[in-house]
Amino acid sequence: MSERRSSESGFPIQGVYTAADLPEDLDSRLGAPGEFPYTRGVYPTMYTSRPWTMRQYAGFGTATESNARYHQLLRAGTMGLSVAFDLPTQMGYDSDDPIAHGEVGKVGVAIDSIEDMRMLFDGIPLDKVSTSMTINAPGSVLLLLYQLVAEENGVAGGVLNGTIQNDILKEYIARGTYIFPPKPSLRLVADTFAYCRKEVPKWNTISISGYHMAEAGATPAQEIAFTLANGVEYVRAALAAGLAVDDFAPRLSFFFVARTTLLEEVAKFRAARRIWARLMRDEVGAKDPKSMMLRFHTQTAGVQLTAQQPEVNLVRVAIQGLGAVLGGTQSLHTNSFDEAIALPTEKAARLALRTQQVLAYETDLTATVDPFAGSYVVEAMTAEVEAAATELMERVADHGSAVDAIEAGFQKREIEQSAYRIAQEIDSGERVVVGLNRFTIDAEEPYEPLRVDPAIEAAQAERLAKLRAERDNDAVDRALAELRAAAEGSANVLYPMKEALRARATVGEVCGTLRAVWGTYRPSDRF
């Protein structure tokens, strides 16, 4: 049994909760499911009419290898695809760029051009699946490649359904795969909002992410506070670009972690919905109820997986997934038990999906909406998390904006302090990690991880050389020149960007054109 008696967010956990611990205004804080402030869920029926979207995150090596994994997942019953990209793609570099050496295909799939995107989704019905792409700085580039491939297969933009992460602000806080300075990055986000409203109206244009901050050490309160503060910044950027809030806010979505601390995680999700609904209605002036709904994807906590006794991760993931479902997630990715060691094997990925299917079809979780509503402990914790997150958001606002706070290093510093505290607790044994600092074994069983073939880098370079030799390079140069002109002015850059990609410009060439205009951000820069 753990000796800790305080929550991850820092408030004390009582041994017993009673009605005296409930907020006096509980009824107004709760509302009904599907009604403001959406504490009990964004839809009236939630999972009683259909389960959450089971979306498994996958991508490694070549587009062909990843395509095979996607077909396996679809046959296993997954309802949505979630694409992991390799580091060069995330940073807007082609696979043959010297800076990409050693990283091609390692943490995700390498996508250099429309040809790779064609292979990635070969044989997959893009009019029927929902696709999420974990891509940020070049998010608009990958979305346009996806749209172009869909059009080649007769699927119009109005039919496409999915999400690009496109959350650049959290990159400056916790992850680091940024390209451009914040101001042009925010412009690119706003241009994407405007483009998708007209051309890909069902697409979720951003997934404002707390997951990576949590993985870096953020507490639940910090996770939702800094995520929602970033959300406010994106709303402001879109408003400043002339968009009306109810024209783009319904397509905003969020991305959170689910930890093993189940009760506080449920409280966190409920508090996040409530805070966002009030922000959008009372401070931004949204009128459309969909603009006030915080819809979110959840991924179980990769940082809590252990390489020691990896089978124990199956239990952790099941508990984390349970917390996400009880918290009212709209879609869920359950991590594979072997991800602390290497990329997941096919069997491990299938077991992760089966975990969700057991929750959905063998339990009674889908029989009723928000089963914890009215719980003494969960309602008290929801109020505690809400108060702590609101106070942190006020501290962000005291800097002027989320961007100003990022420049001052506020969010990063707060998260690093939390991460250090957690590390100390694990090292001292105060925080128990089964198999790591308690209940250990003398020798681990052998495990054969999935390995990425290093020859992938050379193969991608050969494909790029062939592409550049066969395409109409004059057409590419003209298209890139038009993209550069749009970036130098105020026109929406996605339209010339799409034409450049259609002409078979590469991801690196498109991002390099924007780098030449907007520059590259470095942490020491000021803006």
Helices and strands as residue ranges (DSSP letters): G 19-21, H 26-30, G 46-48, E 53-58, H 63-76, E 80-84, H 87-90, G 98-100, H 114-120, E 130-134, H 139-152, E 161-164, H 169-170, I 171-175, H 182-199, E 206-209, H 211-215, H 220-240, H 245-248, G 249-251, E 252-258, H 262-278, I 279-283, H 289-292, E 296-300, G 302-304, H 312-326, E 331-333, H 346-361, G 365-367, H 376-398, H 402-407, H 410-428, H 455-470, H 473-488, H 494-502, H 507-518
